[in-house]
Amino acid sequence: MKNYNGWTNYETWNVMLWLNGIENLYFSMVGMLQSSKTPLTYRELIFALDLNNEITGDRIPFIDASLNYNELNEAIEEIYKNS
């Protein structure tokens, strides 16, 4: 069920907002995805970008039990396909 701006919850929406909205973070993510031979999962990407212990500017952890990882994986796969 999509309850927050088309996302499952605020936390899931927020981490993707930061990944897509902060220019250097976005280009780092796209570069990482382009250099990968296969699509990375959201968790793999976050660990590769060394964000696993970091939080967004809104204090949401990039790795957290409240995140919908299936939804985040789908979003990352779309970015991979379009990069």
C-alpha positions in Angstrom: 0.0 0.0 0.0 1.4 3.4 -1.0 0.7 5.9 1.8 3.3 8.6 1.4 3.7 10.5 -1.9 3.4 7.2 -3.8 5.7 5.3 -1.4 5.0 2.9 1.4 6.0 5.4 4.1 7.8 8.6 4.9 11.1 6.9 5.6 11.2 5.0 2.2 10.2 8.2 0.3 12.8 10.3 2.2 15.9 8.1 1.4 14.9 8.1 -2.3 14.3 11.8 -2.2 17.9 12.3 -0.9 19.4 9.9 -3.3 17.7 11.5 -6.3 17.8 15.1 -5.0 21.3 15.7 -3.9 23.4 16.2 -7.0 26.7 14.7 -6.0 24.9 11.8 -4.3 22.8 11.1 -7.4 25.8 11.2 -9.7 27.7 8.9 -7.4 24.8 6.5 -7.4 24.4 6.6 -11.2 28.1 6.1 -11.7 28.1 3.1 -9.4 25.1 1.6 -11.2 26.7 2.3 -14.6 29.9 0.6 -13.6 28.1 -2.5 -12.4 27.5 -5.4 -14.8 24.3 -6.3 -13.0 21.7 -4.2 -11.2 22.6 -3.7 -7.6 20.1 -4.0 -4.8 19.4 -0.9 -2.7 21.4 -2.4 0.2 24.3 -3.2 -2.1 24.3 0.3 -3.5 24.1 1.9 0.0 27.0 -0.2 1.2 29.0 0.5 -2.0 28.4 4.3 -1.5 29.5 3.9 2.2 26.1 5.2 3.4 25.2 2.3 5.5 25.8 4.1 8.8 24.7 7.5 7.5 21.4 9.4 7.8 19.6 11.7 5.4 19.4 15.4 6.2 16.1 14.7 7.7 17.7 12.1 10.1 16.4 9.0 8.4 18.9 6.1 8.3 19.8 4.8 4.8 19.6 1.3 6.4 16.6 0.9 8.7 13.9 -1.7 9.5 11.2 0.9 8.6 12.3 1.0 4.9 10.5 -0.9 2.2 13.5 -2.6 0.6 11.4 -4.2 -2.2 10.2 -0.8 -3.2 13.7 0.7 -3.0 15.1 -2.2 -5.1 12.5 -1.5 -7.8 13.5 2.2 -7.8 17.2 1.4 -8.0 16.5 -1.0 -10.9 14.6 1.7 -12.8 17.6 4.1 -12.3 19.9 1.3 -13.5 17.8 0.7 -16.6 17.7 4.4 -17.5 21.3 5.2 -16.8 
